[in-house]
């Protein structure tokens, strides 16, 4: 009888530790996902800036070519 009680306590402790580890891993994965989203937003913003810079460059070169044609 005492042995069964000890085993139940150990099983409960193992279950509790498993739950705590699971919650910790879920929390860490959420933090990683948030970091990844922030990185993607930075990449998209940088891509937009590069595209805008290219448009500006093409426009200025087009103006330069038009000036040379005259």
FENHUSUL-V438886 format. One record per pair of residues at least 4 apart in sequence whose ideal C-beta (glycine too) atoms are under 6 Angstrom apart, sorted by the first residue. I is the first residue (numbers start at 1). J is the second residue. D is the distance in whole Angstrom. If there is no record, write none. Layout:
I/J/D
I/J/D
//
This chain:
none
//
